[in-house]
Amino acid sequence: MSWRDPTTRRDISYLLLTIVPPGYTITYNALAQLLGTSPRAVGAYMRANRDLIVVPCHRVVAKRRLGGFSKGINFKKKLLKIEGALDGKARPRNVIDSPSEFWQVAEKHGRGIEVDLDDP
């Protein structure tokens, strides 16, 4: 994958996930809306992630629960707890649930991306 020129939805999903700051989670549905695909496709992209340190797929959650994780749900909980993204009952907090929320959080944390639309 080229970070400078992502060519697939999977590559773009990984790039977008690097924008989600620690302490936040994003729903499969919100990420799917950003990509113009389905939440199931997003789940498949997350399962295919081989760079767990670089691409924080543990930050992708279901609407009302944590969802799955290739290294096991307990490991996902541990990572999210370290980042402060779980409440006292191990439920996700600071959940990004729409594309507009995603861009608001990105801007708030200085994590936006520049797109050169003039580059052929």
C-alpha positions in Angstrom: 0.0 0.0 0.0 1.2 3.5 -0.8 0.2 6.0 1.8 0.8 8.8 -0.7 -1.5 7.2 -3.3 -4.0 4.8 -1.9 -5.6 2.9 -4.7 -8.2 0.7 -3.1 -11.0 1.2 -0.6 -9.1 -1.0 1.8 -6.0 1.3 1.5 -8.2 4.3 2.0 -9.9 2.7 5.1 -6.5 2.2 6.6 -5.4 5.8 5.8 -8.7 7.1 7.4 -8.1 5.0 10.5 -4.7 6.6 11.1 -6.7 9.9 11.5 -8.8 8.5 14.4 -7.0 9.7 17.5 -6.3 7.6 20.5 -9.2 7.7 22.9 -11.7 7.6 20.1 -13.5 4.8 18.2 -15.3 4.8 14.9 -18.3 2.6 14.0 -18.1 0.2 11.1 -21.1 2.1 9.6 -19.4 5.5 9.8 -16.2 4.2 8.2 -18.4 2.5 5.5 -20.2 5.7 4.8 -16.9 7.6 4.4 -15.7 4.9 1.9 -19.0 4.4 0.1 -19.2 0.7 1.0 -20.9 -1.6 3.5 -20.0 -2.2 7.2 -19.4 -5.8 6.2 -16.8 -4.7 3.7 -15.1 -2.6 6.4 -15.0 -5.7 8.7 -13.3 -7.6 5.9 -10.7 -4.8 5.5 -10.0 -4.9 9.2 -9.6 -8.6 9.2 -7.1 -8.3 6.3 -5.0 -5.7 8.3 -1.4 -7.0 8.7 0.0 -3.8 10.2 -1.8 -3.7 13.6 0.6 -1.2 15.0 0.4 1.2 12.1 -3.3 0.8 11.3 -5.3 1.0 14.5 -8.1 -1.3 13.4 -8.9 -1.9 17.1 -10.6 1.5 17.1 -13.4 0.3 14.8 -16.4 -0.8 16.8 -20.0 -1.8 16.3 -22.8 0.6 17.2 -23.4 -0.8 20.7 -20.5 -3.1 21.4 -16.9 -3.7 20.5 -17.2 -5.9 17.5 -14.5 -8.3 16.6 -10.7 -8.3 16.5 -8.3 -10.7 14.8 -6.2 -11.0 18.0 -9.2 -11.6 20.2 -11.7 -9.3 21.9 -9.7 -9.2 25.2 -6.7 -7.8 23.4 -8.9 -5.2 21.7 -10.3 -4.2 25.1 -6.8 -3.9 26.5 -5.7 -1.7 23.7 -8.8 0.5 23.9 -8.5 0.7 27.7 -4.9 1.9 27.4 -6.0 4.6 25.0 -8.9 5.7 27.3 -11.5 4.7 24.7 -13.7 2.6 27.1 -16.0 3.6 29.9 -16.1 1.9 33.3 -18.2 -0.9 31.9 -15.9 -1.6 29.0 -18.2 0.1 26.4 -16.7 2.3 23.7 -16.8 6.0 24.5 -16.0 9.0 22.2 -17.6 7.0 19.4 -17.5 8.6 15.9 -20.8 7.6 14.3 -21.0 9.7 11.2 -18.7 11.1 8.4 -19.4 14.7 9.7 -18.3 13.7 13.3 -15.2 12.0 11.8 -14.1 15.3 10.1 -14.9 17.3 13.2 -12.7 15.1 15.3 -10.0 15.1 12.7 -10.0 18.9 12.6 -10.2 19.3 16.4 -7.1 17.1 16.8 -5.1 18.5 13.8 -5.4 15.2 11.9 -6.9 16.3 8.6 -5.6 15.3 5.2 -4.8 17.4 2.2 -6.1 16.3 -1.1 -4.5 17.7 -4.3 -7.4 17.5 -6.8 -5.2 19.1 -9.5 -2.7 16.2 -9.5 -3.4 14.0 -12.5 
